[in-house]
Amino acid sequence: MIQYLTHPIFIVVKEAAITLNQEVYVVGGFVRDCMLGRESKDIDFVTLGSGIDLAKEVANRLEDATEVNYFKNFGTAHIRQQNWDFEFVGARKESYREDSRKPLVESGSLSDDQNRRDFTINAMAISLNESDYGSLVDPFNGVEDLNNGILRTPLDPDVTFSDDPLRMMRAVRFASQLDFTIEEKTYNGICTMASRLSIISQERITDELNKIIASKRPSVGFKLMFDTKLLHEFFDEMIALQGVEMRNGLSHKDNFYHTLQVLDNVAEISDNLWLRWAAIMHDIAKPNTKDFNDKEGWTFHGHEFVGSKMVKHIFRRLKLPLNERMRYVSKLVLLHLRPIALTKDIVTDSAIRRLIFDAGEDMDDLMKLCKSDITSKNERKVQRFKQNLKIVEQKIRDVEDRDRVRNFQPTVTGEEIMEIFKIKPSKEVGIIKNALKDAVLDGEIKNNREEAINFVLKKGNELGLTKP
């Protein structure tokens, strides 16, 4: 294993540990990732003794440590050096009480520390001690599981998951990120212990969820969360998407699996986490808007509007940011049917201008979502929709090049309208502003000052206003 110890930090840590007369090992994800050939800039060190004391000794020996933090309550320390992160902790035992999110921690041996690790592939350690520098400590055959693409808990799954239920989410995350299989006993343990996820804070759950969503094929993780009932613990709205109802010989698609296909489609073309969230949320209101009538069959009228309103509530509950990212997702959910609807009719410049205006700088992402939303099993139908979307895209480019309406602002402001008619803020000002915007978007006038002033005067006269 010495071939992995190329960074100068390993010699520094070794010498610091000798000074303190402490044993020290590299553990966890760095060891795993090295063996998988994956780049890792995070290195965890476990020592038989004080992790904080070892970190202080290491920091004193580093000339270019840009950040050093000590967490006495947890017995851990963090050092940042350029773009590397080093974590130090004393070997410990750790467990959770039945009804608590806070672990009980006490000092332990290396074996104790490896026992408390989540999976065998994360329980391997490399010695940095002088007597056996570079040797691998692998009590649970992690190398074999790594080579076979298997996720397995070091101890009985019920013990491992009871101690820290978030490990169940981590199992799903690693399966999704690494394309690994969860070993049967471990998988059954997740199914048995899924409800215990309730003691974990939503922030920690969502952190793992976002890593699953950011993986190469996120549907793998969502299917695992659904099948093990983990998803049922925190995302009822998505669970409600699953299932197919039949009436009068007519059925609708399973919107859960459709959503996962859209999510994977987006993941193939974009790493944008929030565009992926828009894919997750785009049909979230279909269960709330589902209806059936003999004329239309199954309908979900208004699901884009209802869904856009649900985004904030779901983001708040899942502890996702309630800022421009939430607004971005809500906007894409609201608009996701608009480009596809334009493929069904004669595409007018007015409709295109309004779409460009409403989407603003997110127009390109909206089109990515729309393309990803085409998931029919009828290949001819898919190709027809894709071709129609290409026509809409070209029309968008043509109108944008000509009219420049993306995020446009009318050349006459509300303040100027008040000055023209010598009036105070009033509903008439708002009426004129909206009418001016509509006139530009509908192509009645060009977005230049001369035509805008003339329109404002005309509209003001219709409202009984006159220029002094």
N, C-alpha and C positions, 0 to 999 in steps of 0.2 A: 504493500500500500504506500510505500515511501514515494512512489512516482507521483502521487497526488499532492505531496507536501512541498510544492515549489514556491509558494508565496513566502517572503521573508518573515511574515508574522509568526510562522510556526517555530522558527528558531528563537525568536524573541520570547514567545510564550513558554517554550521549553526552559530557557535560561531563567525566566522569572519564577517558574515553578520550582526550579532547583534552589533558588535563593530562599524561597518560602518553605522548602521541604514539603511540597504538596505534589501529589500525582495529578496529571492533567491529560485529557483526551479530547480529540475532535469527535463530535457526535452528530447524528441526525441527518438533516437534509443535504449538507455539504458532501458528506460521505456518499450518500445515495446518488446525488446528481453527478459526482465525479465518475462513479461506476457506470452511469447511464450516458455519459458523454455530454451532459447538459451543463451549460455555464451557470455558475453560482457565485454571487458576490457576498453571500451571507455565510458566516462561519460561526458555529456554536461550539464553545469550549465548556466542558464539565470538569470540575476539579474536586478532589477529595479534600475539602477544606472550604475556606471562604472564597467565593467567586469575586466578591468586591475587593478583597485584599489582592487577589491575583490580578484583577483588572487595573488596580492602582499601580502595581509594580510594572505591568506592561505599559501603561500610559506614560510612566516616568521614562521608559526606554524608547518611546516613539517620538520622533522629532516633528512629525507632520500629522499628528492626530487632530482632526478638525473639530471633534465633538466627543466629550466624555461625560457619561451620565451614570450615577449610582442610585440604585433603588433599594434602600436599606430594608424597607418593609418586606421585600420579596427576596432579598439576598442575591440580587442580580445586578449586572452592570453592562453598559453598552459603550463601545468605542467605535467612532466613525473615522475612517482614514481614506481620504479621497472618495472613491465610489465603492468602498468596501465597508461592510458592517460586521463587527465582531461582538458576540454576546458571551458573557461569562456567568456561570452559575455553579453553585456548589451542588454536588450530588445529593439527591434528596428523594424522599418518599412523598407522595402527594395523593390525596383522595378528597372526594366531595361527600358532604353529609347528604342525607336523603332530600332535604328541602332547601339546600343552600347552593348559591352560585359561587361561593368563595371556598377555595380548597384549604384543607388542613395540610400543612407542610412541616416536615422534619428532616433533619440531616440523615443521609444514608450512604450506602456503598455504591460503587459503579454498577454492581448488579441490581441494586434497588432502582437506580436511575434508569437502567435499560428496561427493567420490568415495567416501569410506569410509562414507557414510550407507547405511541399509538399503534405502530405497525412494525413488523419484523424488519422491513426495509429501512425504517427510520431508527432502529435500535442498534445499528452497527456503530462501532467506535474505533478510532485509530489512535494508538498510544503515542504520546509525545514525550514519554519518559525515557531517560537515558538508557535504561537497561534493555528496553525493547522498542525503541523509537521506530515508528512506521508499521508496527504489527497490528493486525486486525483483530478486534474482539467482537465475535459474532455468535452469541449464545443461542440465537433462535433461527439460525440458517437463513439469515436475511439475503445473503448472496444468491442462494438457490431460488428464493422467492422473486428476487429481482430479475434473475435470468429467465424465470418462467412467467413473468408478468402477473404475479399473484399478490394480492393484498390480504394480509393475515395478521391478527392481533398476537402479540407476544404471549399474553396470558389468555385465560378463558375470556371470550368476548363480553360476557355479562359483567365481568370484573373490570375490564378495560373501559367499556362504555359507561358503566355505572360511575366509575371514578371521574370521568370527564365526558359527558354525553356529546360534546362538540366533536369528538373523534368520529362519530358516525357521519357527520357532514364532511369531515376531512377524508373519510374513506371514499365517499362519493366524489369529492373533488379530485383526489389522486386517480381514481378510476377514469374520470373524465379527462384530466390533463395528460395522463401517461398512457391511456388506453389499456389499463390493467383490468383484470378480473378480480372481483371480491370473492375470496374463498368461501365455500358453502357455509361452514360453521359461523364464520364472521358475518356473512350476509344474514343468516338466520338470527344472529345476535342483534343486528340492527333492527330487524323486523320486531323482535321481542321488546327491545329497549326504546323504540322510537318515541314513545310518549315522554320519556325522561328528558328529551330535548327541551321540555318546557321550563326546566330550571336554569337554562342558559340564557344570557342576555340577548336581546334581539340584535344588538350591535355586532356581537361575535358571530351569530348565525348569518347575518347579512354579509359580513366580511367573507365568509366561506362561500356564500351564495354567489357573490360577485365574481369570485375566482372561478367558480363553476361556469358562470355565464361567459367569462373571458376565455374559456378553454377553446380548443380548436373545433370541437363538435359538442356544443353544450347540451344537445338533446340526450346524450348518454347520461349525463348527470341528472337531468330532470326525470328521465324514465326511471332511474334508480331511486330517486327521491319519492317518486309517485308509488312505485311498487313496494317500497319498504315502509310507506306511510310517513316518512319524514316530512314531505311537502305538506301533508295534512296538518302538521303542527303549527304552520305559520302562514300558509298561503291558500286560504279557502277559496278565494276568487278564481285561482287557476285550477283548483280541483274541480270546481263547478263546470269548467269547460269540457270535461271528459264525458264521453257517452254519446250515443246516437239514439234518437227517438224516431219511431215509425208511426205514420198515421195515413190512412187511406192509400197504403202502398207507397208512400213517399217518405224518404228519410233525409236528414241533413248530415253533413260531414261531422266527424268527431273533431271538435274545435280545439281540443287539447293537443292531439297529435298534429293537426294542421299548424297550430302555433309553434310546435317544436320544429316542424319542417321549415317554417318561415324563419325561425331563429337560426337554424343551421345555414339556411340560404344567405342570411345577412352575415353570419360569421365567415362565410367563404369570401366575402368581398370587403369586409370592414372589421377593424379591430376596435371601433368606437363602442365602448361599453354602453353608452346611453342610447345609441341606435339599436343595440341588441335589446335593451330594455323596452324600447318602442315596439320591437317585434313581439316581445312577450305580452305587452299590454294592448296591442292593436285590436284584438277581438275580445278583450276582457269583459265587455258588457254584453256579449251575445246571450248568456244565460238570462240576463235581466230583461232583454228586449225580444226574446224568442216568442214567436206567435205562429199560428197556422190558420190559413183560410183556403177554401176550395179553389179560389181563383189563382192565387199566387203560390200556394203551398207553404213551405216554411219561410218565414221572414225574420229579419233582425233589424227592422227599421230604426234608425237613429242610434245604432250601437256605437258609432264613432263619436257622437256627441256625448252620450252617457259615459262612454269609456274615458273620454278626455277629462270628465269631471271626477271620475274615480281615481285617476292617477295620484292626485294630491293626498287623498285619504290613504291609499295603499303605501305611498312613499313615506307618509308620516308614521304609519304603523310599523313599517319595515326599517325605520330609522335611516332612510335614504335622504339625500339632500333636498331641502325644500327651496331650491334656488333656481337659477337659470337652467340647470340640468333637468329639474322636474318640469319646468315650463316647456323645455324643448321636447320632452317625451309627450307631454300633454298635447302640444301642437301637432306632432306627427300622428298621434292617435286620431285627433280631430280631422286631419286632412287626408288620411291614408286612402280614402275611397275616391277622392276628387280626380286624380289623374286617370284612374281606371274608368271612372264614369265618363270622362271626356272621350274615351276610345269608342264609346257606344253611339255617340251622336256626331253631327257635323261640328267640328271644333271651331268655335268662333274666337276671334282675337280678344274679345271682351272677357270670355271665360278664362282664356290663358293669362291675360293681364291680371285678373283677380286672383288666380292661383299663385302667380309669381309674387304678387303683393302680399298675400296671406302667408306664404311659405318663407318669404324673405331669404336670408342667407342659408336657410335649411332646405332650399329647393332640391339641391343635389342629393341630400340624405333622404328626402321624401321619395325621390324617384328610386333610390336603392331599396327602400322599404317596399314600394309598390311592385317592383320587379320580383322581389323575394316572396311577395304574397301570392304569386301565381303558382299554385301547387296541384292543379287538377291532374288526375290520372289519365285524362284524355289528352294525349300528346298534341293532337291537331288543335285542340282548344288552347293549350299552352302556347303553341307557336303563334296562333292568331292574336292572342292577347299581347305577346311580346312584340309582335310586329306593329300592332296598334300603338303600344307604348313608345316605340321608336318614332312613330309619326308624331305623337304628342311631344316627345323630347325635342324633335327638330323644330316643331312649331314654337316651343318655349324658347329655343335659341334664337329663332327668327324674330319673335316679338321682343325679346329682351335686348337683342342687338339694335332694334329699331326704336323702341320706346323707353328703354331704361327704367322700368317701373319697379325693379326689385328694391324694396325698402324706400320707395320714393316719398318725398315730402312735397305737398302742393306749394307752388311758388308764392301763394298768398296765405299768410298766417292768420290765426284768430285775432291777434293784436291789430293787424292791419285792417281786418274787416271792421273792427270796432272804430278804428281811426277814420276809415272811409265814411262810415255812416254816423260818426260821432255818437256812438252808443256805448253803454256799459255792458259787462258780461251778461249774456242772456241766452235763452233757448234759441233765438234767431241766429246767433253766431254759430251755434252748433249745427243748426239745420243747414246753413250756408256752407260750412266746412265739409259736412258729409256729402252735400250735393256736389260740391266741387270735386271731391275725391271720386265720387261715382262717375262724374262726367269724364274725368281723365281715364279711369279704368274702363269705361264703356266706349271710349274712343270718340265721344262727342266733341271734345276739344283736345288740343295738344297741351302737354304739360309745360307751357311757357307762360311768361308773366303777362304778356299782352292779352292772350286769350283768357287767362285765368281772371284778370281784372274785369274784363268785359262780362264774363260769366257771373262774377260776384255782384256786379252792378245790376245785371238782369234779375238774378235770383233775389237780391235785396228788394228790388222794386215789386216783385211778385208778393213779397211778404209785407209790403206797405212801408218799406224803408226808402229813404231818399238821401242822395248825397247833398250835403249843405252847399 
